[in-house]
């Protein structure tokens, strides 16, 4: 499952978790069939298709990024509690805060250094978004297929 902020429509996401890398794509009326390199076949009755350049992340990085604000809250709580305690608590708190800051910086750098990938985003009839990475050699074919789908769906 991918993270999709409800405030931002379609290609304005910062990152997404994909279902795989596209091997081939076909459309027939409103049905899209996606074959992945992993061997999976996905068929969707879809409302719309999008192509976007976004960062593809794993579930672990997505989880860490989502809860990184909790790391900041923990840092502030630790700092506040140290002012109420003695000097040894201050030393322990500084050690914990340093470790938490290093973890937060590592998470931020891991996401920022991920390259942007070209992703096909399928919006199915149920309102679910499905993302697939498009390899460079299939971008033009996918673009043509998407234009064909959009022209058929307007009729």
Secondary structure, DSSP 8 states (H G I E B T S, - for coil): -----TTS-GGG-SEE--S-BEEEEEEETTEEEEEETTS-EEEEEEEEEEEEEEEE--HHHHHHHHTHHHHHHHHHHHHHHHHHS-HHHHHHHHHHHHHHHHHHHHHHHHHHTS-EEEEEEEEETTS-EEEEE--GGGHHHHHHHHHHHHHHHH-
